[in-house]
Amino acid sequence: MKWVTVVLALALVWLQQDLWLAKGGWRDMWRLESQAERRREANQALVWRNQALKAEVENLRNGQDAIAEIARTELGYVGPGEVYYRILPASEAAAAEGETAAE
C-alpha cells in the first residue's frame, strides 16, 4: 500500500511539473497574457494617434482656418495688414540686445 501512495505521489509531482514549468504551462501563459496586455495598450495609443492624425488631415482638406493656423505657427506666415510681435524670454532678449549693441 505504501508503494502505491509513493507512485501516485510521484505521478502527481510529475504531472504538476509539466503543468507549471513546461512550455505552454501556467508560467508561460502568465507571461503571454502580460505581453498581450502591453501590446493592447500600445495598440490603443496608436489608435488614438491615428484618430488625431485623421482629424488633422480632414481639417486640412476642408478647413481654411487650419491651413492658415499651420502656416502661421510652423512657417511664420504673417497675413497682409497683420502685425507680428515676438516676445522673447528675458535671457534671449538680453542676448539679442547684446548682439545689436555689438554691431
C-alpha positions as CSV (number, residue, x, y, z in Angstrom):
1,M,0.0,0.0,0.0
2,K,2.9,2.3,0.8
3,W,4.3,1.8,-2.7
4,V,1.1,2.8,-4.4
5,T,1.0,6.0,-2.4
6,V,4.6,6.8,-3.4
7,V,4.0,6.0,-7.0
8,L,0.8,8.1,-7.1
9,A,2.6,11.0,-5.3
10,L,5.5,10.9,-7.9
11,A,3.0,10.8,-10.8
12,L,1.2,13.8,-9.3
13,V,4.5,15.7,-8.9
14,W,5.5,14.8,-12.5
15,L,2.1,16.0,-13.9
16,Q,2.3,19.2,-11.9
17,Q,5.8,19.8,-13.1
18,D,4.5,19.7,-16.7
19,L,1.6,22.0,-15.8
20,W,3.8,24.6,-14.0
21,L,7.2,24.5,-15.7
22,A,6.9,23.0,-19.2
23,K,6.5,25.1,-22.3
24,G,2.8,26.0,-22.6
25,G,2.3,25.7,-18.8
26,W,0.9,28.3,-16.4
27,R,4.1,30.3,-16.2
28,D,4.2,30.6,-20.0
29,M,0.5,31.6,-20.0
30,W,1.1,34.4,-17.5
31,R,4.0,35.7,-19.5
32,L,2.0,35.7,-22.7
33,E,-1.0,37.4,-21.0
34,S,1.1,40.2,-19.7
35,Q,2.8,40.6,-23.1
36,A,-0.6,40.7,-24.8
37,E,-1.8,43.4,-22.3
38,R,1.2,45.5,-23.1
39,R,0.6,45.1,-26.8
40,R,-3.1,46.1,-26.3
41,E,-2.0,49.3,-24.5
42,A,0.5,50.1,-27.3
43,N,-2.2,49.5,-29.9
44,Q,-4.7,51.7,-28.2
45,A,-2.1,54.5,-28.1
46,L,-1.5,54.1,-31.8
47,V,-5.3,54.1,-32.4
48,W,-5.6,57.4,-30.6
49,R,-2.7,58.9,-32.6
50,N,-4.2,57.7,-35.9
51,Q,-7.5,59.3,-35.0
52,A,-5.8,62.6,-34.2
53,L,-3.9,62.4,-37.5
54,K,-7.1,61.6,-39.4
55,A,-8.8,64.6,-37.8
56,E,-5.9,66.8,-38.8
57,V,-5.9,65.6,-42.3
58,E,-9.7,66.2,-42.5
59,N,-9.2,69.7,-41.2
60,L,-6.5,70.4,-43.8
61,R,-8.7,69.1,-46.6
62,N,-11.8,71.1,-45.6
63,G,-10.9,74.0,-43.3
64,Q,-9.0,77.1,-44.5
65,D,-8.6,78.1,-40.9
66,A,-6.5,75.1,-40.1
67,I,-4.3,75.8,-43.1
68,A,-3.8,79.4,-42.0
69,E,-3.0,78.4,-38.4
70,I,-0.4,75.9,-39.5
71,A,1.1,78.4,-41.9
72,R,1.4,80.9,-39.0
73,T,2.8,78.6,-36.4
74,E,5.1,76.4,-38.4
75,L,6.1,78.6,-41.3
76,G,5.9,82.0,-39.7
77,Y,3.4,83.4,-42.1
78,V,2.0,86.9,-41.5
79,G,-1.0,87.9,-43.5
80,P,-1.4,91.2,-45.2
81,G,-2.3,94.0,-42.8
82,E,-1.2,92.0,-39.8
83,V,1.5,93.0,-37.3
84,Y,3.7,90.3,-35.8
85,Y,5.0,90.8,-32.3
86,R,7.6,88.4,-30.9
87,I,8.0,88.3,-27.2
88,L,11.4,86.8,-26.1
89,P,12.2,85.4,-22.7
90,A,14.5,87.7,-20.6
91,S,17.6,85.6,-21.3
92,E,17.1,85.7,-25.1
93,A,16.1,89.4,-25.0
94,A,19.4,90.3,-23.3
95,A,21.4,88.2,-25.8
96,A,19.6,89.9,-28.7
97,E,20.3,93.4,-27.2
98,G,24.0,92.5,-26.8
99,E,24.2,91.4,-30.4
100,T,22.6,94.6,-31.6
101,A,24.9,96.8,-29.4
102,A,27.9,95.0,-30.7
103,E,27.0,95.8,-34.3
